[in-house]
Amino acid sequence: MNPDAQLRAQIDAFVSDISTLVRRAALDAVASALGSPAPAPAKRGPGRPPKAAASAAPAAAPKRAAKRAKRTPEDVAKMGETVVAYVAKNPGQSVEQIKKALGVEKKDLQLPIIRLIEAKKLKTTGQKRGTKYFVR
């Protein structure tokens, strides 16, 4: 075969391949426009996990803190006695000062102090954070 014929054969093959690719692309575009499913991509890249693996292992729910045990009335009364004894020795203290001196949390002092005020064992002056406690 002469070089001109070889060149013509390769050009014809190339044109044929391009025509096939253009037809296939046009058919895919028409199919996607009409709503039929498009062919799936061959393979994902190396750094990306497949969809099935991502949804197979759901994220663990965050752990909640355990509920605190409810204090018995005896525990509340015992804490109340401790507060009265401290306030008797140190009148005019705030809740912040009482909690620091007794080494307890503020939330552990709130109920006993409310009960002591209702029982008229403690009296208060001031409001909100300025409240000071005295023994009656």
Secondary structure as UniProt FT lines:
FT   HELIX           3..34
FT   TURN            46..47
FT   HELIX           51..56
FT   HELIX           73..89
FT   TURN            91..92
FT   HELIX           95..102
FT   HELIX           106..118
FT   TURN            119..120
FT   STRAND          122..125
FT   HELIX           128..130
FT   STRAND          132..135
//
